[in-house]
Amino acid sequence: MKTLMAITAAAAVAASGLAAPVAASAQPRGVVYKADPCRAEKKQAGATGAVLGGIAGAVIGSQVAGRGARTEGAVIGGVGGAVVGNQIGRHSVKCVGYPRGRHASRSGCRWINDRYQGRNYSYEICRGRDGYWRPV
């Protein structure tokens, strides 16, 4: 019973990380990005990795722990799995560079590859004076 409670608690804590709003990566042209899309994508991948790693770590930790310490094993495994999952998720996202022969039109610009309504789009976005990222 304690093991089930520990796993449920670890899953609830890990799932709360998904409640934070994150910018969607697939958006049509003309949409304004409030945050740097590359950083937003890394943040989203890190949150997903933390949740999955936390759940997996809690399950594995509770099974590996000794007979009287399954709850502690689940908690330690969940925390460790969340940290490792976050780092793996963040480092799995690679921000794209400019294609060969293309250069930034000015400083503070990035190249974006998006998928929207089944089609791939590649375009440049630049940060405006108001701090928002817009397609050029």
N, CA, C and O of each residue as an XYZ file, in Angstrom:
544
protein
N       0.818     -1.195      0.000
C       0.000      0.000      0.000
C       0.858      1.252      0.000
O       0.570      2.219     -0.706
N       1.934      1.223      0.816
C       2.825      2.380      0.861
C       3.478      2.624     -0.489
O       3.642      3.771     -0.905
N       3.848      1.555     -1.170
C       4.486      1.696     -2.477
C       3.538      2.356     -3.466
O       3.939      3.254     -4.207
N       2.291      1.921     -3.482
C       1.305      2.506     -4.376
C       1.089      3.983     -4.064
O       0.965      4.797     -4.979
N       1.043      4.331     -2.791
C       0.882      5.741     -2.393
C       2.096      6.558     -2.826
O       1.945      7.686     -3.298
N       3.289      6.005     -2.672
C       4.501      6.724     -3.048
C       4.556      6.953     -4.553
O       4.919      8.039     -5.006
N       4.203      5.953     -5.312
C       4.197      6.092     -6.770
C       3.143      7.096     -7.204
O       3.396      7.912     -8.090
N       1.970      7.048     -6.596
C       0.912      8.005     -6.921
C       1.341      9.423     -6.583
O       1.091     10.345     -7.359
N       1.983      9.611     -5.438
C       2.450     10.950     -5.048
C       3.529     11.440     -5.995
O       3.520     12.607     -6.385
N       4.457     10.574     -6.373
C       5.516     10.966     -7.298
C       4.932     11.332     -8.659
O       5.384     12.291     -9.284
N       3.938     10.584     -9.125
C       3.307     10.891    -10.401
C       2.562     12.217    -10.346
O       2.576     12.976    -11.315
N       1.913     12.503     -9.227
C       1.184     13.769     -9.088
C       2.134     14.956     -9.080
O       1.853     15.988     -9.690
N       3.257     14.810     -8.388
C       4.245     15.894     -8.362
C       4.831     16.097     -9.749
O       4.992     17.232    -10.197
N       5.152     15.005    -10.429
C       5.732     15.112    -11.768
C       4.740     15.689    -12.762
O       5.129     16.469    -13.631
N       3.467     15.325    -12.658
C       2.453     15.821    -13.588
C       2.199     17.304    -13.406
O       1.756     17.966    -14.345
N       2.463     17.842    -12.235
C       2.226     19.272    -12.032
C       3.152     20.118    -12.893
O       2.841     21.278    -13.162
N       4.276     19.573    -13.332
C       5.168     20.299    -14.228
C       4.569     20.525    -15.592
O       4.985     21.440    -16.303
N       3.596     19.712    -15.980
C       2.945     19.889    -17.274
C       1.890     20.982    -17.262
O       1.422     21.404    -18.320
N       1.514     21.441    -16.085
C       0.457     22.428    -15.995
C       0.905     23.816    -16.446
O       0.061     24.653    -16.765
N       2.205     24.079    -16.480
C       2.704     25.390    -16.882
C       2.509     25.572    -18.385
O       2.837     24.670    -19.157
N       1.983     26.718    -18.815
C       1.792     26.939    -20.245
C       3.128     27.095    -20.960
O       4.041     27.745    -20.451
N       3.234     26.496    -22.142
C       4.448     26.561    -22.940
C       4.038     26.932    -24.355
O       2.995     26.485    -24.832
N       4.840     27.740    -25.030
C       4.533     28.156    -26.396
C       4.522     26.944    -27.319
O       5.395     26.082    -27.218
N       3.556     26.871    -28.205
C       3.488     25.780    -29.170
C       4.525     26.015    -30.253
O       4.782     27.157    -30.632
N       5.127     24.933    -30.757
C       6.177     25.106    -31.750
C       5.617     25.227    -33.161
O       6.208     25.919    -33.990
N       4.506     24.581    -33.456
C       3.957     24.634    -34.802
C       2.926     25.744    -34.887
O       1.796     25.600    -34.421
N       3.329     26.847    -35.486
C       2.441     27.998    -35.605
C       2.538     28.556    -37.014
O       3.587     28.448    -37.648
N       1.472     29.146    -37.511
C       1.508     29.705    -38.862
C       2.375     30.950    -38.923
O       2.676     31.562    -37.899
N       2.769     31.316    -40.124
C       3.531     32.549    -40.306
C       2.697     33.735    -39.852
O       1.470     33.725    -39.955
N       3.361     34.729    -39.360
C       2.665     35.919    -38.896
C       2.347     35.889    -37.418
O       1.950     36.907    -36.850
N       2.512     34.751    -36.791
C       2.256     34.650    -35.361
C       3.449     35.224    -34.619
O       4.594     35.025    -35.023
N       3.184     35.923    -33.554
C       4.234     36.544    -32.759
C       4.643     35.586    -31.645
O       3.789     35.050    -30.940
N       5.935     35.371    -31.488
C       6.465     34.533    -30.421
C       6.839     35.430    -29.247
O       7.588     36.391    -29.419
N       6.333     35.132    -28.074
C       6.672     35.938    -26.904
C       8.072     35.610    -26.416
O       8.808     36.501    -25.991
N       8.441     34.349    -26.474
C       9.763     33.911    -26.008
C      10.539     33.355    -27.197
O       9.974     33.082    -28.256
N      11.818     33.197    -27.003
C      12.669     32.592    -28.016
C      12.145     31.181    -28.283
O      12.111     30.364    -27.362
N      11.735     30.870    -29.514
C      11.136     29.551    -29.798
C      12.067     28.387    -29.481
O      11.598     27.328    -29.065
N      13.359     28.555    -29.665
C      14.294     27.476    -29.377
C      14.318     27.188    -27.873
O      14.276     26.030    -27.456
N      14.385     28.235    -27.075
C      14.390     28.041    -25.620
C      13.068     27.468    -25.142
O      13.046     26.633    -24.237
N      11.970     27.902    -25.738
C      10.661     27.376    -25.348
C      10.564     25.890    -25.663
O      10.007     25.123    -24.877
N      11.102     25.479    -26.805
C      11.065     24.063    -27.180
C      11.937     23.230    -26.239
O      11.567     22.118    -25.865
N      13.107     23.778    -25.858
C      13.971     23.074    -24.902
C      13.288     22.949    -23.544
O      13.386     21.912    -22.889
N      12.602     24.001    -23.127
C      11.903     23.984    -21.840
C      10.797     22.931    -21.845
O      10.634     22.190    -20.875
N      10.039     22.869    -22.937
C       8.959     21.893    -23.043
C       9.514     20.469    -23.049
O       8.963     19.591    -22.385
N      10.592     20.230    -23.786
C      11.196     18.899    -23.826
C      11.759     18.523    -22.451
O      11.687     17.362    -22.048
N      12.313     19.491    -21.739
C      12.827     19.232    -20.395
C      11.725     18.873    -19.421
O      11.893     17.984    -18.585
N      10.590     19.563    -19.524
C       9.459     19.269    -18.637
C       8.906     17.873    -18.910
O       8.598     17.128    -17.980
N       8.784     17.526    -20.183
C       8.292     16.193    -20.531
C       9.266     15.118    -20.039
O       8.848     14.094    -19.500
N      10.560     15.358    -20.227
C      11.565     14.408    -19.759
C      11.557     14.262    -18.252
O      11.755     13.163    -17.734
N      11.327     15.365    -17.537
C      11.278     15.309    -16.074
C      10.096     14.471    -15.591
O      10.228     13.687    -14.652
N       8.958     14.638    -16.228
C       7.774     13.865    -15.827
C       7.999     12.377    -16.087
O       7.785     11.543    -15.207
N       8.431     12.058    -17.297
C       8.638     10.642    -17.627
C       9.762     10.033    -16.791
O       9.648      8.898    -16.328
N      10.840     10.781    -16.599
C      11.948     10.290    -15.785
C      11.556     10.124    -14.325
O      11.990      9.176    -13.671
N      10.737     11.039    -13.807
C      10.287     10.949    -12.424
C       9.418      9.730    -12.180
O       9.565      9.042    -11.169
N       8.517      9.467    -13.104
C       7.643      8.297    -12.962
C       8.465      7.004    -13.055
O       8.315      6.098    -12.235
N       9.335      6.939    -14.073
C      10.158      5.738    -14.235
C      11.092      5.554    -13.037
O      11.272      4.437    -12.552
N      11.683      6.647    -12.564
C      12.585      6.567    -11.420
C      11.881      6.120    -10.156
O      12.442      5.357     -9.369
N      10.647      6.589     -9.951
C       9.891      6.188     -8.768
C       9.563      4.694     -8.800
O       9.671      4.004     -7.786
N       9.169      4.213     -9.953
C       8.841      2.791    -10.073
C      10.088      1.939     -9.864
O      10.063      0.969     -9.107
N      11.166      2.298    -10.529
C      12.408      1.526    -10.399
C      12.962      1.634     -8.975
O      13.399      0.636     -8.400
N      12.943      2.842     -8.408
C      13.461      3.033     -7.055
C      12.709      2.235     -6.020
O      13.314      1.702     -5.090
N      11.387      2.143     -6.164
C      10.616      1.372     -5.187
C      10.882     -0.122     -5.303
O      10.809     -0.845     -4.309
N      11.189     -0.585     -6.501
C      11.438     -2.010     -6.698
C      12.859     -2.407     -6.285
O      13.093     -3.537     -5.856
N      13.798     -1.478     -6.416
C      15.187     -1.771     -6.075
C      15.429     -1.648     -4.574
O      16.297     -2.331     -4.031
N      14.679     -0.795     -3.907
C      14.888     -0.538     -2.474
C      14.626     -1.795     -1.646
O      13.928     -2.713     -2.076
N      15.196     -1.805     -0.469
C      15.004     -2.922      0.453
C      13.567     -3.014      0.931
O      12.760     -2.119      0.679
N      13.254     -4.086      1.614
C      11.882     -4.386      2.015
C      11.218     -3.294      2.844
O      10.049     -2.991      2.607
N      11.897     -2.702      3.785
C      11.278     -1.705      4.649
C      11.466     -0.275      4.165
O      11.064      0.665      4.849
N      12.069     -0.098      2.998
C      12.381      1.257      2.532
C      11.874      1.516      1.116
O      12.500      2.265      0.366
N      10.776      0.921      0.749
C      10.254      1.087     -0.613
C       9.778      2.518     -0.870
O       9.952      3.044     -1.969
N       9.184      3.138      0.130
C       8.709      4.514     -0.037
C       9.885      5.455     -0.263
O       9.858      6.294     -1.163
N      10.916      5.307      0.560
C      12.098      6.143      0.397
C      12.753      5.900     -0.951
O      13.220      6.836     -1.599
N      12.786      4.648     -1.370
C      13.358      4.310     -2.677
C      12.584      4.949     -3.811
O      13.171      5.416     -4.787
N      11.253      4.972     -3.683
C      10.424      5.599     -4.716
C      10.666      7.098     -4.779
O      10.755      7.672     -5.865
N      10.772      7.732     -3.616
C      10.996      9.184     -3.587
C      12.364      9.528     -4.165
O      12.477     10.418     -5.008
N      13.399      8.829     -3.717
C      14.748      9.099     -4.219
C      14.842      8.797     -5.712
O      15.423      9.571     -6.472
N      14.273      7.678     -6.123
C      14.280      7.331     -7.548
C      13.500      8.317     -8.390
O      13.904      8.637     -9.508
N      12.379      8.806     -7.862
C      11.580      9.786     -8.600
C      12.298     11.101     -8.791
O      12.272     11.683     -9.876
N      12.944     11.573     -7.731
C      13.695     12.831     -7.830
C      14.875     12.678     -8.786
O      15.100     13.522     -9.653
N      15.618     11.600     -8.618
C      16.762     11.360     -9.502
C      16.344     11.192    -10.948
O      16.993     11.716    -11.852
N      15.262     10.462    -11.169
C      14.763     10.265    -12.530
C      14.277     11.557    -13.153
O      14.452     11.772    -14.352
N      13.662     12.427    -12.349
C      13.186     13.708    -12.871
C      14.348     14.595    -13.296
O      14.285     15.247    -14.339
N      15.401     14.621    -12.500
C      16.574     15.440    -12.841
C      17.234     14.919    -14.113
O      17.544     15.692    -15.019
N      17.444     13.618    -14.175
C      18.081     13.029    -15.354
C      17.190     13.197    -16.583
O      17.688     13.542    -17.655
N      15.895     12.962    -16.451
C      14.970     13.119    -17.567
C      14.922     14.541    -18.089
O      14.834     14.762    -19.296
N      14.979     15.513    -17.179
C      14.989     16.917    -17.587
C      16.212     17.219    -18.436
O      16.097     17.858    -19.482
N      17.371     16.772    -18.004
C      18.597     17.053    -18.747
C      18.617     16.338    -20.098
O      19.060     16.908    -21.094
N      18.144     15.108    -20.135
C      18.091     14.381    -21.401
C      17.124     15.077    -22.360
O      17.427     15.234    -23.543
N      15.963     15.493    -21.854
C      14.995     16.185    -22.698
C      15.526     17.499    -23.240
O      15.371     17.787    -24.427
N      16.147     18.295    -22.389
C      16.686     19.591    -22.828
C      17.768     19.428    -23.886
O      17.827     20.199    -24.843
N      18.621     18.428    -23.714
C      19.720     18.248    -24.660
C      19.308     17.489    -25.913
O      20.116     17.338    -26.830
N      18.076     17.011    -25.973
C      17.613     16.331    -27.179
C      17.149     17.313    -28.244
O      17.010     16.938    -29.409
N      16.907     18.572    -27.863
C      16.451     19.588    -28.818
C      17.667     20.302    -29.390
O      18.482     20.847    -28.647
N      17.783     20.296    -30.694
C      18.878     20.986    -31.376
C      18.287     22.172    -32.140
O      17.434     22.008    -33.012
N      18.755     23.348    -31.797
C      18.309     24.543    -32.507
C      18.998     24.583    -33.861
O      20.205     24.358    -33.962
N      18.228     24.868    -34.894
C      18.779     24.844    -36.244
C      19.520     26.139    -36.544
O      19.155     27.207    -36.051
N      20.550     26.032    -37.347
C      21.281     27.203    -37.809
C      20.742     27.649    -39.160
O      19.828     27.038    -39.713
N      21.308     28.696    -39.669
C      20.899     29.179    -40.986
C      21.353     28.205    -42.063
O      22.428     27.615    -41.956
N      20.539     28.036    -43.102
C      20.948     27.153    -44.197
C      22.178     27.720    -44.908
O      22.488     28.906    -44.797
N      22.857     26.862    -45.625
C      24.055     27.274    -46.363
C      23.708     28.435    -47.306
O      22.724     28.388    -48.045
N      24.532     29.456    -47.256
C      24.327     30.618    -48.124
C      23.402     31.678    -47.553
O      23.275     32.750    -48.144
N      22.754     31.421    -46.426
C      21.856     32.406    -45.799
C      22.514     32.924    -44.541
O      23.170     32.175    -43.816
N      22.337     34.194    -44.287
C      22.895     34.820    -43.092
C      21.808     35.634    -42.423
O      20.820     36.010    -43.053
N      21.998     35.904    -41.137
C      21.030     36.707    -40.391
C      20.929     38.091    -41.012
O      21.941     38.702    -41.360
N      19.697     38.584    -41.149
C      19.502     39.908    -41.725
C      19.981     41.009    -40.786
O      20.346     42.098    -41.230
N      19.979     40.722    -39.496
C      20.524     41.643    -38.481
C      20.776     40.829    -37.217
O      20.408     39.656    -37.146
N      21.396     41.443    -36.234
C      21.664     40.696    -34.999
C      20.355     40.447    -34.254
O      19.406     41.220    -34.384
N      20.306     39.390    -33.488
C      19.105     39.051    -32.732
C      18.078     38.279    -33.538
O      16.895     38.289    -33.200
N      18.509     37.609    -34.601
C      17.584     36.832    -35.437
C      17.920     35.345    -35.336
O      19.043     34.970    -34.999
N      16.928     34.508    -35.632
C      17.102     33.046    -35.630
C      16.386     32.458    -36.831
O      15.456     33.051    -37.376
N      16.838     31.287    -37.227
C      16.193     30.532    -38.299
C      15.283     29.497    -37.665
O      15.682     28.820    -36.718
N      14.066     29.367    -38.173
C      13.056     28.480    -37.595
C      12.613     27.454    -38.636
O      12.387     27.797    -39.796
N      12.494     26.210    -38.221
C      11.851     25.160    -39.009
C      10.594     24.763    -38.259
O      10.675     24.243    -37.146
N       9.443     24.998    -38.848
C       8.159     24.693    -38.218
C       7.361     23.737    -39.086
O       7.547     23.675    -40.301
N       6.475     22.998    -38.449
C       5.524     22.159    -39.178
C       4.142     22.644    -38.793
O       3.790     22.670    -37.613
N       3.351     23.031    -39.799
C       2.022     23.563    -39.560
C       1.077     23.021    -40.615
O       1.339     23.146    -41.811
N      -0.023     22.419    -40.178
C      -1.044     21.832    -41.046
C      -0.433     20.897    -42.084
O      -0.792     20.926    -43.261
N       0.503     20.063    -41.618
C       1.074     19.036    -42.482
C       2.166     19.507    -43.420
O       2.676     18.708    -44.205
N       2.540     20.768    -43.366
C       3.585     21.287    -44.256
C       4.751     21.827    -43.428
O       4.561     22.313    -42.313
N       5.950     21.736    -43.986
C       7.140     22.264    -43.325
C       7.397     23.687    -43.802
O       7.281     23.989    -44.990
N       7.747     24.552    -42.863
C       8.082     25.937    -43.161
C       9.453     26.249    -42.576
O       9.773     25.810    -41.471
N      10.254     27.000    -43.306
C      11.541     27.484    -42.821
C      11.585     28.975    -43.060
O      11.370     29.434    -44.181
N      11.861     29.734    -42.019
C      11.895     31.181    -42.149
C      12.684     31.799    -41.011
O      13.025     31.131    -40.035
N      12.965     33.068    -41.150
C      13.742     33.792    -40.160
C      12.811     34.590    -39.256
O      11.835     35.181    -39.717
N      13.123     34.601    -37.972
C      12.410     35.464    -37.044
C      13.435     36.354    -36.352
O      14.570     35.944    -36.111
N      13.021     37.571    -36.038
C      13.900     38.514    -35.357
C      13.167     39.098    -34.163
O      11.945     39.241    -34.175
N      13.923     39.429    -33.145
C      13.353     40.032    -31.940
C      13.189     41.530    -32.169
O      14.127     42.227    -32.554
N      11.970     42.004    -31.921
C      11.685     43.414    -32.066
C      12.063     44.204    -30.838
O      12.484     43.632    -29.832
N      11.917     45.512    -30.910
C      12.242     46.364    -29.765
C      11.342     46.089    -28.559
O      11.726     46.345    -27.418
N      10.141     45.566    -28.823
C       9.224     45.252    -27.738
C       9.524     43.911    -27.093
O       8.863     43.531    -26.126
N      10.512     43.184    -27.612
C      10.916     41.914    -27.028
C      10.237     40.704    -27.628
O      10.550     39.579    -27.239
N       9.311     40.893    -28.569
C       8.615     39.778    -29.197
C       9.339     39.338    -30.473
O       9.930     40.153    -31.181
N       9.278     38.029    -30.749
C       9.904     37.467    -31.948
C       8.874     37.420    -33.065
O       7.772     36.907    -32.870
N       9.219     37.948    -34.230
C       8.303     37.974    -35.368
C       9.022     37.489    -36.626
O      10.224     37.706    -36.779
N       8.284     36.828    -37.528
C       8.898     36.438    -38.814
C       9.283     37.670    -39.626
O       8.607     38.698    -39.593
N      10.386     37.535    -40.354
C      10.858     38.638    -41.200
C      10.209     38.517    -42.557
O      10.459     39.341    -43.437
